[in-house]
Amino acid sequence: MEKEVGKITHWYDKIGVAVLDLSATLKAGDRVKVKKGEEEFEETISSMQVDHKEVSSAKKGDEVAVKLSQKAKEGAVIYKVE
């Protein structure tokens, strides 16, 4: 089962970090699927930051930066994988 938790609003290519606009709670350790068109991959959230401070979770409405192992595109949708 997949539940949408946010969208990528910005992608920093050099450091492999995506900025997410959250529509639901997201925690470090959560397994997510990043999906844009035909492209998709799964990732476990290893670290996340809000305003350059390390956090273990973020809630709906937060803008959070997460490190991803693969390139992601702005506008990609993030789903929590149960």
Buried (B, 14 or more C-beta within 10 A) or exposed (E): EEEEBBBBEEBEEEEBBBBBBBBBBBEBEBEBBBBBEEEEBEBEBEEBBBEEEEBEBBEEEBBBBBBBEEEBEEEBBBBBEE
